[in-house]
Amino acid sequence: MAGRSLQVSVVAADHEVWSGAATQVIARTVEGEIGILAGHEPMLAILATGEVRVTTTGGEKVTAKADDGFLSVENDTVTVVAGNASLVK
């Protein structure tokens, strides 16, 4: 949806890994990879071990490795909660 963005938070059990505005989030769930854009229907998914890839509104690519957890989407807000997560350099 033109002009809209996502507010994204990627958090581990004990710290915030990354948060900010984004145009797209791609994450690996137990049912496969999912892509999320603004206007996505509300959902809750269980994460599989893998990468969470975020494209910021400025076009930067941010990648985090996430193990065990969940991803929720509601009202253009994406929250990724993982037992263990870290930015990939």
Backbone as XML, in Angstrom:
<?xml version="1.0"?>
<chain id="A" units="angstrom">
  <residue number="1" name="MET">
    <atom name="N" x="0.844" y="-1.174" z="0.000"/>
    <atom name="CA" x="0.000" y="0.000" z="0.000"/>
    <atom name="C" x="0.890" y="1.238" z="0.000"/>
  </residue>
  <residue number="2" name="ALA">
    <atom name="N" x="0.729" y="2.039" z="-1.010"/>
    <atom name="CA" x="1.566" y="3.227" z="-1.171"/>
    <atom name="C" x="1.413" y="4.169" z="0.016"/>
  </residue>
  <residue number="3" name="GLY">
    <atom name="N" x="2.548" y="4.675" z="0.488"/>
    <atom name="CA" x="2.517" y="5.658" z="1.562"/>
    <atom name="C" x="2.422" y="5.080" z="2.959"/>
  </residue>
  <residue number="4" name="ARG">
    <atom name="N" x="2.160" y="3.789" z="3.076"/>
    <atom name="CA" x="2.060" y="3.172" z="4.395"/>
    <atom name="C" x="3.332" y="2.399" z="4.692"/>
  </residue>
  <residue number="5" name="SER">
    <atom name="N" x="3.635" y="2.282" z="5.952"/>
    <atom name="CA" x="4.808" y="1.505" z="6.354"/>
    <atom name="C" x="4.440" y="0.631" z="7.542"/>
  </residue>
  <residue number="6" name="LEU">
    <atom name="N" x="5.339" y="-0.251" z="7.872"/>
    <atom name="CA" x="5.192" y="-1.136" z="9.016"/>
    <atom name="C" x="6.031" y="-0.602" z="10.165"/>
  </residue>
  <residue number="7" name="GLN">
    <atom name="N" x="5.559" y="-0.771" z="11.375"/>
    <atom name="CA" x="6.375" y="-0.501" z="12.562"/>
    <atom name="C" x="6.829" y="-1.869" z="13.055"/>
  </residue>
  <residue number="8" name="VAL">
    <atom name="N" x="8.128" y="-2.107" z="13.049"/>
    <atom name="CA" x="8.672" y="-3.438" z="13.314"/>
    <atom name="C" x="9.523" y="-3.429" z="14.581"/>
  </residue>
  <residue number="9" name="SER">
    <atom name="N" x="9.358" y="-4.473" z="15.399"/>
    <atom name="CA" x="10.206" y="-4.698" z="16.573"/>
    <atom name="C" x="10.672" y="-6.146" z="16.541"/>
  </residue>
  <residue number="10" name="VAL">
    <atom name="N" x="11.986" y="-6.333" z="16.647"/>
    <atom name="CA" x="12.559" y="-7.667" z="16.769"/>
    <atom name="C" x="13.204" y="-7.716" z="18.145"/>
  </residue>
  <residue number="11" name="VAL">
    <atom name="N" x="12.711" y="-8.606" z="18.998"/>
    <atom name="CA" x="13.215" y="-8.686" z="20.363"/>
    <atom name="C" x="13.588" y="-10.114" z="20.724"/>
  </residue>
  <residue number="12" name="ALA">
    <atom name="N" x="14.625" y="-10.221" z="21.551"/>
    <atom name="CA" x="15.022" y="-11.497" z="22.142"/>
    <atom name="C" x="14.450" y="-11.528" z="23.553"/>
  </residue>
  <residue number="13" name="ALA">
    <atom name="N" x="14.648" y="-12.630" z="24.224"/>
    <atom name="CA" x="14.099" y="-12.774" z="25.572"/>
    <atom name="C" x="14.595" y="-11.683" z="26.518"/>
  </residue>
  <residue number="14" name="ASP">
    <atom name="N" x="15.831" y="-11.214" z="26.308"/>
    <atom name="CA" x="16.408" y="-10.273" z="27.265"/>
    <atom name="C" x="16.811" y="-8.917" z="26.694"/>
  </residue>
  <residue number="15" name="HIS">
    <atom name="N" x="16.556" y="-8.657" z="25.401"/>
    <atom name="CA" x="16.914" y="-7.357" z="24.839"/>
    <atom name="C" x="16.234" y="-7.111" z="23.485"/>
  </residue>
  <residue number="16" name="GLU">
    <atom name="N" x="16.158" y="-5.827" z="23.124"/>
    <atom name="CA" x="15.644" y="-5.467" z="21.816"/>
    <atom name="C" x="16.782" y="-5.577" z="20.804"/>
  </residue>
  <residue number="17" name="VAL">
    <atom name="N" x="16.516" y="-6.245" z="19.690"/>
    <atom name="CA" x="17.528" y="-6.448" z="18.660"/>
    <atom name="C" x="17.475" y="-5.317" z="17.638"/>
  </residue>
  <residue number="18" name="TRP">
    <atom name="N" x="16.278" y="-4.959" z="17.194"/>
    <atom name="CA" x="16.106" y="-3.875" z="16.225"/>
    <atom name="C" x="14.646" y="-3.432" z="16.232"/>
  </residue>
  <residue number="19" name="SER">
    <atom name="N" x="14.428" y="-2.132" z="16.005"/>
    <atom name="CA" x="13.065" y="-1.644" z="15.806"/>
    <atom name="C" x="13.123" y="-0.433" z="14.895"/>
  </residue>
  <residue number="20" name="GLY">
    <atom name="N" x="12.042" y="-0.227" z="14.164"/>
    <atom name="CA" x="11.974" y="0.912" z="13.271"/>
    <atom name="C" x="10.892" y="0.746" z="12.228"/>
  </residue>
  <residue number="21" name="ALA">
    <atom name="N" x="10.854" y="1.682" z="11.295"/>
    <atom name="CA" x="9.864" y="1.662" z="10.221"/>
    <atom name="C" x="10.404" y="0.852" z="9.049"/>
  </residue>
  <residue number="22" name="ALA">
    <atom name="N" x="9.521" y="0.083" z="8.417"/>
    <atom name="CA" x="9.937" y="-0.782" z="7.323"/>
    <atom name="C" x="8.860" y="-0.867" z="6.255"/>
  </residue>
  <residue number="23" name="THR">
    <atom name="N" x="9.295" y="-1.275" z="5.074"/>
    <atom name="CA" x="8.342" y="-1.500" z="3.977"/>
    <atom name="C" x="7.999" y="-2.969" z="3.836"/>
  </residue>
  <residue number="24" name="GLN">
    <atom name="N" x="8.897" y="-3.849" z="4.339"/>
    <atom name="CA" x="8.695" y="-5.285" z="4.160"/>
    <atom name="C" x="9.415" y="-6.068" z="5.243"/>
  </residue>
  <residue number="25" name="VAL">
    <atom name="N" x="8.806" y="-7.184" z="5.662"/>
    <atom name="CA" x="9.436" y="-8.121" z="6.582"/>
    <atom name="C" x="9.268" y="-9.518" z="5.988"/>
  </residue>
  <residue number="26" name="ILE">
    <atom name="N" x="10.351" y="-10.287" z="5.977"/>
    <atom name="CA" x="10.299" y="-11.681" z="5.534"/>
    <atom name="C" x="10.846" y="-12.523" z="6.673"/>
  </residue>
  <residue number="27" name="ALA">
    <atom name="N" x="10.098" y="-13.548" z="7.069"/>
    <atom name="CA" x="10.517" y="-14.398" z="8.185"/>
    <atom name="C" x="10.207" y="-15.855" z="7.875"/>
  </residue>
  <residue number="28" name="ARG">
    <atom name="N" x="10.984" y="-16.735" z="8.490"/>
    <atom name="CA" x="10.764" y="-18.175" z="8.340"/>
    <atom name="C" x="9.891" y="-18.657" z="9.498"/>
  </residue>
  <residue number="29" name="THR">
    <atom name="N" x="8.768" y="-19.266" z="9.156"/>
    <atom name="CA" x="7.878" y="-19.844" z="10.169"/>
    <atom name="C" x="7.909" y="-21.358" z="10.029"/>
  </residue>
  <residue number="30" name="VAL">
    <atom name="N" x="7.272" y="-22.049" z="10.961"/>
    <atom name="CA" x="7.240" y="-23.510" z="10.888"/>
    <atom name="C" x="6.444" y="-23.986" z="9.670"/>
  </residue>
  <residue number="31" name="GLU">
    <atom name="N" x="5.649" y="-23.118" z="9.082"/>
    <atom name="CA" x="4.868" y="-23.482" z="7.896"/>
    <atom name="C" x="5.489" y="-22.972" z="6.603"/>
  </residue>
  <residue number="32" name="GLY">
    <atom name="N" x="6.649" y="-22.321" z="6.693"/>
    <atom name="CA" x="7.331" y="-21.797" z="5.516"/>
    <atom name="C" x="7.631" y="-20.323" z="5.665"/>
  </residue>
  <residue number="33" name="GLU">
    <atom name="N" x="8.240" y="-19.765" z="4.632"/>
    <atom name="CA" x="8.616" y="-18.354" z="4.668"/>
    <atom name="C" x="7.397" y="-17.479" z="4.381"/>
  </residue>
  <residue number="34" name="ILE">
    <atom name="N" x="7.334" y="-16.334" z="5.069"/>
    <atom name="CA" x="6.207" y="-15.420" z="4.890"/>
    <atom name="C" x="6.737" y="-14.008" z="4.652"/>
  </residue>
  <residue number="35" name="GLY">
    <atom name="N" x="6.093" y="-13.299" z="3.768"/>
    <atom name="CA" x="6.406" y="-11.905" z="3.511"/>
    <atom name="C" x="5.267" y="-11.028" z="4.005"/>
  </residue>
  <residue number="36" name="ILE">
    <atom name="N" x="5.604" y="-9.924" z="4.634"/>
    <atom name="CA" x="4.593" y="-9.043" z="5.211"/>
    <atom name="C" x="4.804" y="-7.638" z="4.680"/>
  </residue>
  <residue number="37" name="LEU">
    <atom name="N" x="3.739" y="-7.048" z="4.163"/>
    <atom name="CA" x="3.725" y="-5.674" z="3.687"/>
    <atom name="C" x="2.663" y="-4.910" z="4.463"/>
  </residue>
  <residue number="38" name="ALA">
    <atom name="N" x="2.667" y="-3.589" z="4.358"/>
    <atom name="CA" x="1.625" y="-2.779" z="5.003"/>
    <atom name="C" x="0.255" y="-3.251" z="4.540"/>
  </residue>
  <residue number="39" name="GLY">
    <atom name="N" x="-0.681" y="-3.260" z="5.450"/>
    <atom name="CA" x="-2.039" y="-3.696" z="5.137"/>
    <atom name="C" x="-2.262" y="-5.190" z="5.309"/>
  </residue>
  <residue number="40" name="HIS">
    <atom name="N" x="-1.250" y="-5.919" z="5.773"/>
    <atom name="CA" x="-1.372" y="-7.369" z="5.966"/>
    <atom name="C" x="-2.447" y="-7.665" z="7.003"/>
  </residue>
  <residue number="41" name="GLU">
    <atom name="N" x="-3.163" y="-8.726" z="6.783"/>
    <atom name="CA" x="-4.183" y="-9.174" z="7.738"/>
    <atom name="C" x="-3.521" y="-9.536" z="9.076"/>
  </residue>
  <residue number="42" name="PRO">
    <atom name="N" x="-4.233" y="-9.361" z="10.187"/>
    <atom name="CA" x="-3.687" y="-9.778" z="11.479"/>
    <atom name="C" x="-3.371" y="-11.272" z="11.470"/>
  </residue>
  <residue number="43" name="MET">
    <atom name="N" x="-2.263" y="-11.631" z="12.096"/>
    <atom name="CA" x="-1.884" y="-13.044" z="12.153"/>
    <atom name="C" x="-0.903" y="-13.272" z="13.287"/>
  </residue>
  <residue number="44" name="LEU">
    <atom name="N" x="-0.767" y="-14.538" z="13.650"/>
    <atom name="CA" x="0.207" y="-14.979" z="14.634"/>
    <atom name="C" x="0.848" y="-16.233" z="14.063"/>
  </residue>
  <residue number="45" name="ALA">
    <atom name="N" x="2.179" y="-16.296" z="14.035"/>
    <atom name="CA" x="2.882" y="-17.449" z="13.469"/>
    <atom name="C" x="4.011" y="-17.867" z="14.397"/>
  </residue>
  <residue number="46" name="ILE">
    <atom name="N" x="4.308" y="-19.164" z="14.399"/>
    <atom name="CA" x="5.422" y="-19.691" z="15.181"/>
    <atom name="C" x="6.662" y="-19.646" z="14.302"/>
  </residue>
  <residue number="47" name="LEU">
    <atom name="N" x="7.735" y="-19.057" z="14.837"/>
    <atom name="CA" x="8.985" y="-18.951" z="14.090"/>
    <atom name="C" x="9.726" y="-20.278" z="14.035"/>
  </residue>
  <residue number="48" name="ALA">
    <atom name="N" x="10.377" y="-20.516" z="12.917"/>
    <atom name="CA" x="11.355" y="-21.586" z="12.806"/>
    <atom name="C" x="12.720" y="-20.919" z="12.909"/>
  </residue>
  <residue number="49" name="THR">
    <atom name="N" x="13.740" y="-21.672" z="13.238"/>
    <atom name="CA" x="15.077" y="-21.102" z="13.282"/>
    <atom name="C" x="15.454" y="-20.600" z="11.896"/>
  </residue>
  <residue number="50" name="GLY">
    <atom name="N" x="15.898" y="-19.370" z="11.821"/>
    <atom name="CA" x="16.269" y="-18.803" z="10.534"/>
    <atom name="C" x="16.392" y="-17.299" z="10.606"/>
  </residue>
  <residue number="51" name="GLU">
    <atom name="N" x="16.368" y="-16.676" z="9.442"/>
    <atom name="CA" x="16.542" y="-15.240" z="9.357"/>
    <atom name="C" x="15.212" y="-14.499" z="9.314"/>
  </residue>
  <residue number="52" name="VAL">
    <atom name="N" x="15.232" y="-13.323" z="9.892"/>
    <atom name="CA" x="14.158" y="-12.343" z="9.733"/>
    <atom name="C" x="14.791" y="-11.208" z="8.939"/>
  </residue>
  <residue number="53" name="ARG">
    <atom name="N" x="14.267" y="-10.940" z="7.745"/>
    <atom name="CA" x="14.838" y="-9.911" z="6.882"/>
    <atom name="C" x="13.879" y="-8.732" z="6.797"/>
  </residue>
  <residue number="54" name="VAL">
    <atom name="N" x="14.396" y="-7.560" z="7.106"/>
    <atom name="CA" x="13.593" y="-6.337" z="7.135"/>
    <atom name="C" x="14.156" y="-5.364" z="6.106"/>
  </residue>
  <residue number="55" name="THR">
    <atom name="N" x="13.282" y="-4.781" z="5.297"/>
    <atom name="CA" x="13.670" y="-3.688" z="4.410"/>
    <atom name="C" x="13.114" y="-2.415" z="5.023"/>
  </residue>
  <residue number="56" name="THR">
    <atom name="N" x="14.010" y="-1.509" z="5.431"/>
    <atom name="CA" x="13.576" y="-0.279" z="6.087"/>
    <atom name="C" x="12.956" y="0.676" z="5.072"/>
  </residue>
  <residue number="57" name="THR">
    <atom name="N" x="12.284" y="1.691" z="5.575"/>
    <atom name="CA" x="11.672" y="2.679" z="4.678"/>
    <atom name="C" x="12.741" y="3.447" z="3.908"/>
  </residue>
  <residue number="58" name="GLY">
    <atom name="N" x="13.977" y="3.446" z="4.393"/>
    <atom name="CA" x="15.089" y="4.085" z="3.687"/>
    <atom name="C" x="15.781" y="3.158" z="2.690"/>
  </residue>
  <residue number="59" name="GLY">
    <atom name="N" x="15.303" y="1.901" z="2.593"/>
    <atom name="CA" x="15.870" y="0.950" z="1.648"/>
    <atom name="C" x="16.980" y="0.084" z="2.199"/>
  </residue>
  <residue number="60" name="GLU">
    <atom name="N" x="17.376" y="0.302" z="3.452"/>
    <atom name="CA" x="18.416" y="-0.510" z="4.082"/>
    <atom name="C" x="17.882" y="-1.915" z="4.364"/>
  </residue>
  <residue number="61" name="LYS">
    <atom name="N" x="18.746" y="-2.911" z="4.244"/>
    <atom name="CA" x="18.386" y="-4.289" z="4.565"/>
    <atom name="C" x="18.943" y="-4.638" z="5.942"/>
  </residue>
  <residue number="62" name="VAL">
    <atom name="N" x="18.080" y="-5.086" z="6.840"/>
    <atom name="CA" x="18.477" y="-5.499" z="8.184"/>
    <atom name="C" x="18.141" y="-6.976" z="8.312"/>
  </residue>
  <residue number="63" name="THR">
    <atom name="N" x="19.116" y="-7.770" z="8.747"/>
    <atom name="CA" x="18.892" y="-9.207" z="8.898"/>
    <atom name="C" x="19.205" y="-9.616" z="10.326"/>
  </residue>
  <residue number="64" name="ALA">
    <atom name="N" x="18.283" y="-10.368" z="10.920"/>
    <atom name="CA" x="18.492" y="-10.908" z="12.266"/>
    <atom name="C" x="18.314" y="-12.415" z="12.217"/>
  </residue>
  <residue number="65" name="LYS">
    <atom name="N" x="19.116" y="-13.132" z="12.990"/>
    <atom name="CA" x="18.939" y="-14.567" z="13.152"/>
    <atom name="C" x="18.053" y="-14.756" z="14.369"/>
  </residue>
  <residue number="66" name="ALA">
    <atom name="N" x="17.010" y="-15.551" z="14.213"/>
    <atom name="CA" x="16.063" y="-15.759" z="15.308"/>
    <atom name="C" x="15.833" y="-17.249" z="15.539"/>
  </residue>
  <residue number="67" name="ASP">
    <atom name="N" x="15.811" y="-17.653" z="16.799"/>
    <atom name="CA" x="15.552" y="-19.039" z="17.185"/>
    <atom name="C" x="14.334" y="-19.080" z="18.097"/>
  </residue>
  <residue number="68" name="ASP">
    <atom name="N" x="13.421" y="-19.953" z="17.796"/>
    <atom name="CA" x="12.261" y="-20.190" z="18.662"/>
    <atom name="C" x="11.540" y="-18.902" z="19.036"/>
  </residue>
  <residue number="69" name="GLY">
    <atom name="N" x="10.276" y="-18.849" z="18.793"/>
    <atom name="CA" x="9.498" y="-17.684" z="19.162"/>
    <atom name="C" x="8.281" y="-17.543" z="18.273"/>
  </residue>
  <residue number="70" name="PHE">
    <atom name="N" x="7.798" y="-16.320" z="18.161"/>
    <atom name="CA" x="6.615" y="-16.086" z="17.345"/>
    <atom name="C" x="6.681" y="-14.723" z="16.679"/>
  </residue>
  <residue number="71" name="LEU">
    <atom name="N" x="5.812" y="-14.550" z="15.703"/>
    <atom name="CA" x="5.689" y="-13.303" z="14.968"/>
    <atom name="C" x="4.217" y="-12.931" z="14.979"/>
  </residue>
  <residue number="72" name="SER">
    <atom name="N" x="3.928" y="-11.669" z="15.282"/>
    <atom name="CA" x="2.539" y="-11.222" z="15.232"/>
    <atom name="C" x="2.436" y="-10.001" z="14.331"/>
  </residue>
  <residue number="73" name="VAL">
    <atom name="N" x="1.309" y="-9.884" z="13.667"/>
    <atom name="CA" x="1.024" y="-8.759" z="12.787"/>
    <atom name="C" x="-0.356" y="-8.234" z="13.148"/>
  </residue>
  <residue number="74" name="GLU">
    <atom name="N" x="-0.448" y="-6.915" z="13.391"/>
    <atom name="CA" x="-1.738" y="-6.289" z="13.646"/>
    <atom name="C" x="-1.599" y="-4.787" z="13.439"/>
  </residue>
  <residue number="75" name="ASN">
    <atom name="N" x="-2.501" y="-4.223" z="12.649"/>
    <atom name="CA" x="-2.533" y="-2.774" z="12.395"/>
    <atom name="C" x="-1.172" y="-2.226" z="11.954"/>
  </residue>
  <residue number="76" name="ASP">
    <atom name="N" x="-0.551" y="-2.882" z="10.973"/>
    <atom name="CA" x="0.746" y="-2.465" z="10.421"/>
    <atom name="C" x="1.859" y="-2.459" z="11.460"/>
  </residue>
  <residue number="77" name="THR">
    <atom name="N" x="1.701" y="-3.247" z="12.517"/>
    <atom name="CA" x="2.744" y="-3.429" z="13.522"/>
    <atom name="C" x="3.167" y="-4.892" z="13.495"/>
  </residue>
  <residue number="78" name="VAL">
    <atom name="N" x="4.466" y="-5.120" z="13.298"/>
    <atom name="CA" x="5.018" y="-6.469" z="13.268"/>
    <atom name="C" x="5.927" y="-6.623" z="14.471"/>
  </residue>
  <residue number="79" name="THR">
    <atom name="N" x="5.651" y="-7.630" z="15.281"/>
    <atom name="CA" x="6.470" y="-7.913" z="16.452"/>
    <atom name="C" x="7.030" y="-9.317" z="16.316"/>
  </residue>
  <residue number="80" name="VAL">
    <atom name="N" x="8.350" y="-9.416" z="16.379"/>
    <atom name="CA" x="9.029" y="-10.707" z="16.330"/>
    <atom name="C" x="9.649" y="-10.921" z="17.702"/>
  </residue>
  <residue number="81" name="VAL">
    <atom name="N" x="9.220" y="-11.973" z="18.382"/>
    <atom name="CA" x="9.732" y="-12.294" z="19.715"/>
    <atom name="C" x="10.428" y="-13.645" z="19.627"/>
  </residue>
  <residue number="82" name="ALA">
    <atom name="N" x="11.725" y="-13.665" z="19.902"/>
    <atom name="CA" x="12.504" y="-14.899" z="19.797"/>
    <atom name="C" x="13.199" y="-15.182" z="21.114"/>
  </residue>
  <residue number="83" name="GLY">
    <atom name="N" x="13.379" y="-16.469" z="21.412"/>
    <atom name="CA" x="14.117" y="-16.846" z="22.602"/>
    <atom name="C" x="15.554" y="-16.375" z="22.518"/>
  </residue>
  <residue number="84" name="ASN">
    <atom name="N" x="16.097" y="-16.408" z="21.308"/>
    <atom name="CA" x="17.463" y="-15.946" z="21.057"/>
    <atom name="C" x="17.446" y="-15.259" z="19.696"/>
  </residue>
  <residue number="85" name="ALA">
    <atom name="N" x="17.948" y="-14.033" z="19.629"/>
    <atom name="CA" x="17.995" y="-13.304" z="18.362"/>
    <atom name="C" x="19.193" y="-12.376" z="18.368"/>
  </residue>
  <residue number="86" name="SER">
    <atom name="N" x="19.776" y="-12.200" z="17.188"/>
    <atom name="CA" x="20.898" y="-11.279" z="17.049"/>
    <atom name="C" x="20.977" y="-10.786" z="15.616"/>
  </residue>
  <residue number="87" name="LEU">
    <atom name="N" x="21.534" y="-9.589" z="15.454"/>
    <atom name="CA" x="21.727" y="-9.046" z="14.117"/>
    <atom name="C" x="22.823" y="-9.811" z="13.407"/>
  </residue>
  <residue number="88" name="VAL">
    <atom name="N" x="22.631" y="-10.015" z="12.117"/>
    <atom name="CA" x="23.639" y="-10.666" z="11.286"/>
    <atom name="C" x="24.464" y="-9.573" z="10.651"/>
  </residue>
  <residue number="89" name="LYS">
    <atom name="N" x="25.757" y="-9.644" z="10.766"/>
    <atom name="CA" x="26.641" y="-8.609" z="10.207"/>
    <atom name="C" x="26.994" y="-8.939" z="8.786"/>
  </residue>
</chain>
